[in-house]
């Protein structure tokens, strides 16, 4: 065990009590020391502790427990295994692939924005497009975005609250306008070239919540989403089944642990992202349909 102190301290009994609880919950077997602390914790602290341990199910896998405290109160705790990558002492440097992905994403967004403006202008001039549906979609998107901010942000009475509200309104109004623009640009082409893809969507925007086709597509979406979640969870167990080091657990959003309102905010935020994603996927699908001129080829390329 290694301790690095600067000011306030936590007694060894309290540290040992905490580690004992970890041992009881995670079945860790502590042994030895003689290793150095790597880097700094992600939060300021005046006392640091570290332990080394092995997993009983995998005795050959060594893990490290790091903890830190500030003014006698624990502020940091982490279990570090061979699968953990620590970059706390390194400056962030994106790889070539990450840079290329970012550039392609920015080009795609600008292309959708410019192309959407041109197509929407043409459709409006020719009196095409479902304007009522576009307005309802944009209004729903704006309301969802605002609800996500209302539940997720920390609100304090004062001038900064008004500034935060103005920033949130500006961002959400811009994004809602972008959704309206893309919908007006795409809807006439989708309705003319591939109408079956938006029948249930159009009925939903028209208020047909009880329409059988809408219910069918919602049910298919729920089943597909459930299957993806199950597959995404199973893949974390596969390395252990094969006798390899366990995978890094993912998919847990820390803000959900702060309370119910934060969980509600995340649900609204996911709906916000899904609307964007759906429009982007629809745009790509229609573009492939126009370029390849075959429905099956467009679906294969899109998948």
C-alpha positions in Angstrom: 0.0 0.0 0.0 1.3 3.5 -0.9 0.1 6.8 0.6 0.9 10.2 -0.7 -0.2 13.1 1.6 -0.2 16.8 1.3 -2.4 18.2 3.9 -5.6 16.7 5.5 -5.6 13.0 6.0 -8.1 10.1 6.4 -7.2 7.6 9.1 -5.9 4.2 8.0 -8.9 2.6 9.8 -11.3 4.4 7.5 -9.3 3.5 4.4 -9.1 -0.1 5.4 -12.9 -0.1 6.1 -13.6 1.1 2.6 -11.3 -1.5 1.1 -12.8 -4.2 3.2 -16.2 -3.3 1.7 -14.7 -3.5 -1.8 -13.3 -6.9 -1.0 -16.7 -8.0 0.2 -18.5 -6.7 -2.8 -16.0 -7.5 -5.5 -14.2 -10.5 -4.0 -10.8 -8.9 -4.3 -7.8 -10.6 -2.7 -5.2 -8.0 -1.6 -1.5 -8.7 -1.8 1.8 -6.9 -1.6 2.8 -3.4 -2.7 5.9 -1.9 -4.2 4.5 -0.1 -7.1 4.3 3.6 -7.9 1.3 5.8 -8.4 0.7 6.7 -12.0 -0.2 10.3 -12.8 -2.7 12.4 -10.9 -6.4 11.7 -10.1 -8.9 13.5 -12.2 -10.0 15.6 -9.2 -8.0 17.7 -6.8 -6.9 15.9 -3.6 -4.5 16.3 -0.8 -4.2 12.6 0.1 -3.7 9.6 -2.2 -3.8 5.9 -1.5 -3.2 2.8 -3.7 -3.5 -1.0 -3.3 -2.6 -3.9 -5.5 -4.8 -6.9 -5.7 -5.7 -10.0 -7.8 -9.0 -11.3 -8.9 -9.9 -14.7 -7.3 -11.5 -15.9 -10.5 -8.4 -14.9 -12.5 -5.4 -15.1 -10.1 -3.1 -14.1 -12.9 -4.9 -10.8 -13.5 -3.5 -8.0 -11.3 -5.6 -5.0 -10.6 -4.9 -1.7 -8.8 -7.2 0.2 -6.5 -6.6 4.0 -6.4 -8.3 6.4 -4.0 -7.9 10.0 -3.0 -9.3 12.4 -0.4 -9.6 16.1 0.1 -9.7 17.6 3.7 -10.4 14.2 5.2 -13.2 13.2 2.8 -12.9 10.6 0.0 -13.3 12.2 -3.5 -12.0 9.6 -5.9 -12.0 5.8 -6.1 -11.1 3.6 -9.1 -10.4 0.0 -9.9 -7.7 -0.2 -12.6 -7.1 -3.4 -14.5 -5.0 -4.4 -17.5 -7.8 -3.3 -19.8 -7.8 0.2 -18.4 -6.1 3.0 -20.4 -4.8 5.9 -18.3 -4.1 9.1 -20.2 -4.2 11.4 -17.3 -0.6 12.6 -17.8 -0.8 12.8 -21.6 -2.2 15.6 -23.7 -5.0 14.6 -26.0 -3.9 13.9 -29.6 -6.5 12.6 -32.0 -5.4 9.9 -34.4 -5.4 10.3 -38.1 -8.6 8.2 -38.3 -10.3 10.4 -35.7 -9.3 13.6 -37.6 -10.6 12.1 -40.9 -13.9 11.1 -39.3 -14.3 14.6 -37.8 -13.6 16.3 -41.2 -16.0 13.9 -43.0 -18.7 14.6 -40.4 -18.3 18.4 -40.8 -18.4 18.1 -44.6 -21.6 16.0 -44.3 -23.3 18.5 -42.0 -22.4 21.4 -44.3 -23.6 19.4 -47.3 -26.9 18.6 -45.7 -27.3 22.2 -44.6 -26.5 23.7 -48.0 -28.4 21.0 -49.9 -31.4 21.3 -47.5 -31.6 25.1 -48.1 -31.6 24.6 -51.9 -34.1 21.8 -51.9 -36.4 23.4 -49.3 -36.4 26.7 -51.3 -37.4 24.8 -54.4 -40.1 22.8 -52.7 -41.6 25.9 -51.1 -41.6 27.7 -54.4 -43.4 24.8 -56.0 -45.8 24.5 -53.0 -44.5 21.0 -52.2 -43.9 19.4 -48.8 -45.9 18.6 -45.7 -45.5 22.0 -43.9 -47.8 21.1 -41.1 -45.9 17.8 -40.4 -42.6 19.7 -40.6 -43.8 22.3 -38.1 -45.1 19.6 -35.7 -41.8 17.7 -35.9 -39.8 20.8 -35.3 -42.0 21.9 -32.4 -41.8 18.4 -30.8 -38.0 18.5 -31.3 -37.8 21.9 -29.6 -40.0 20.9 -26.7 -38.0 17.7 -26.1 -34.7 19.7 -26.2 -36.0 22.3 -23.7 -37.3 19.6 -21.3 -33.9 17.8 -21.4 -32.3 21.1 -20.4 -34.9 21.9 -17.7 -34.5 18.6 -16.0 -30.8 18.2 -16.4 -29.3 21.6 -15.7 -28.7 23.1 -12.3 -30.9 26.2 -12.0 -29.9 29.1 -9.7 -31.9 32.3 -9.5 -29.7 35.1 -10.9 -28.4 36.7 -14.1 -26.5 33.6 -15.1 -29.8 31.6 -15.3 -31.1 34.0 -17.9 -27.9 33.8 -19.8 -28.1 30.0 -19.8 -31.8 30.1 -20.8 -30.9 32.4 -23.7 -28.1 30.1 -24.9 -30.3 27.1 -24.6 -33.2 28.8 -26.5 -30.8 29.9 -29.3 -29.3 26.4 -29.7 -32.6 24.6 -29.6 -34.3 27.0 -32.0 -31.4 26.6 -34.5 -31.6 22.8 -34.3 -35.4 22.8 -34.6 -35.1 25.0 -37.6 -32.5 22.6 -39.1 -35.0 19.7 -38.5 -37.8 21.7 -40.2 -35.5 22.5 -43.1 -34.3 18.9 -43.7 -37.9 17.6 -43.5 -39.2 20.1 -46.0 -36.3 19.3 -48.3 -36.6 15.5 -48.1 -40.3 14.8 -47.7 -41.5 15.5 -51.3 -38.7 13.3 -52.8 -39.3 10.5 -50.3 -43.1 10.6 -50.9 -42.6 10.5 -54.7 -39.7 8.0 -55.0 -40.2 5.7 -51.9 -43.5 6.5 -50.2 -43.7 3.3 -48.2 -40.9 4.5 -45.9 -42.8 7.5 -44.5 -46.4 6.3 -44.5 -46.5 5.6 -40.8 -44.3 8.6 -40.1 -46.8 10.9 -41.9 -49.8 9.4 -40.1 -48.1 9.8 -36.8 -47.4 13.5 -37.5 -51.0 13.9 -38.6 -52.1 12.7 -35.1 -52.8 9.1 -35.9 -51.4 7.6 -32.7 -53.9 4.7 -32.9 -53.2 3.9 -36.5 -52.4 0.2 -37.0 -49.4 0.9 -39.2 -48.0 3.3 -36.7 -48.4 0.7 -34.0 -46.8 -2.0 -36.1 -43.7 0.1 -36.9 -43.4 1.2 -33.2 -43.5 -2.5 -32.1 -40.9 -3.5 -34.7 -38.7 -0.6 -33.5 -39.0 -1.7 -29.8 -38.2 -5.3 -30.6 -35.1 -4.3 -32.7 -33.9 -1.9 -30.0 -34.3 -4.6 -27.3 -32.4 -7.0 -29.5 -29.5 -4.5 -30.0 -29.3 -3.9 -26.2 -29.2 -7.6 -25.5 -26.5 -8.2 -28.0 -24.5 -5.2 -26.7 -24.7 -6.6 -23.2 -23.7 -10.1 -24.1 -20.5 -9.0 -25.8 -19.1 -7.9 -22.4 -19.4 -11.5 -21.2 -17.8 -13.1 -24.2 -14.1 -12.5 -23.2 -14.7 -14.0 -19.8 -16.3 -17.1 -21.4 -13.2 -17.5 -23.6 -10.8 -17.1 -20.6 -9.6 -13.6 -21.7 -9.5 -10.4 -19.7 -12.9 -8.9 -19.2 -14.1 -6.0 -21.4 -14.4 -2.5 -20.2 -18.0 -2.0 -19.0 -19.8 0.7 -21.0 -23.3 2.0 -21.5 -23.8 3.4 -18.0 -24.4 7.1 -17.9 -23.1 8.6 -14.6 -25.6 11.5 -14.5 -28.4 8.9 -14.0 -26.9 8.2 -10.6 -27.5 11.8 -9.5 -31.3 11.4 -9.3 -34.5 10.9 -11.1 -34.6 14.3 -12.9 -31.2 13.6 -14.4 -32.4 10.3 -15.7 -35.5 12.0 -17.2 -33.2 14.6 -18.8 -31.2 11.8 -20.4 -34.3 10.1 -21.8 -35.4 13.4 -23.4 -31.8 13.9 -24.7 -31.8 10.5 -26.3 -35.1 11.3 -28.1 -33.5 14.5 -29.3 -30.5 12.6 -30.7 -32.7 9.9 -32.3 -34.7 12.5 -34.3 -31.5 13.9 -35.7 -30.2 10.4 -36.4 -33.4 9.3 -38.1 -33.4 12.3 -40.5 -29.7 11.7 -41.3 -30.2 8.0 -42.0 -33.3 8.9 -44.2 -31.2 11.5 -46.1 -28.5 8.9 -46.7 -31.0 6.2 -47.8 -32.7 8.5 -50.3 -29.4 9.7 -51.6 -28.3 6.0 -52.2 -31.7 5.3 -53.8 -31.2 8.2 -56.3 -27.6 7.2 -57.1 -28.1 3.4 -57.4 -31.6 3.6 -58.9 -32.5 0.2 -57.3 -34.3 -0.2 -54.0 -32.5 -3.4 -53.0 -29.1 -2.0 -53.9 -29.8 1.2 -51.8 -30.9 -0.9 -48.8 -27.8 -3.2 -49.1 -25.4 -0.2 -49.3 -27.2 1.6 -46.5 -27.0 -1.4 -44.1 
